[in-house]
Amino acid sequence: MKNILNRILALTIVLFSFTSCEVIGDIFKAGMGFGIFIVVIIIAIVIYIISKFLGKK
């Protein structure tokens, strides 16, 4: 009986560890996409500000 419980416990731990890795991977993918989006917006704002300063001359 103890052998079966140990196997079930080990299997449960393995299953939870694999799904948590997938969740963390998805979080990093979403974070990377969001980071790229923010960088593009910041670059667009900088280009807009520079064009406004250069356009006044």
N, C-alpha and C positions, 0 to 999 in steps of 0.2 A: 504493500500500500504506500509506503514511504517513497519507493522508487517511482511510482506513478505520479505522486504529488510533486516530487522533485522535477520530473520531466515536464509536467504541466507548468510549473513555476518558471522553469528555464525557457520554455517555449513562449510564455507570456512576456517575459522580460525581453526576449529577442524581438518579438513582434512589436512591442512598444518602442524599442530603441530604433527599429527600422522606420517606423512611421514618424517618429520625431525627427529623424534625419531628413525625411522628405518635407516635413513642414518647415524646418529651418532652411532647407534649400529653396523652397517656394518663397519664403520671406526675403531671402537674399536676392532672388530674381526680381521680386516686386520692388525691393529697395533700390536695386540697380536701375530699373526702368524709371522709377521716380527720380532718382538722382540725375539721370541723363536728361529727363524732362526739365528739371530745375536748372541745370547747366545751360540748356538751350534757351530758356527764358532769360536767364541772366545775361547771356551773350547778346540776345536780341535787345535787351534794355540798354546795355552798354553801347551797342551800335546806334540805337536811336538817340541816346544822349550825345554821342560824338557827332552824329549827323546834324543835330540841332545846333551845336556849338560851331561847327564848320559852315553851316548854312547861313549864319548871321553875317559873315564877313562880306 
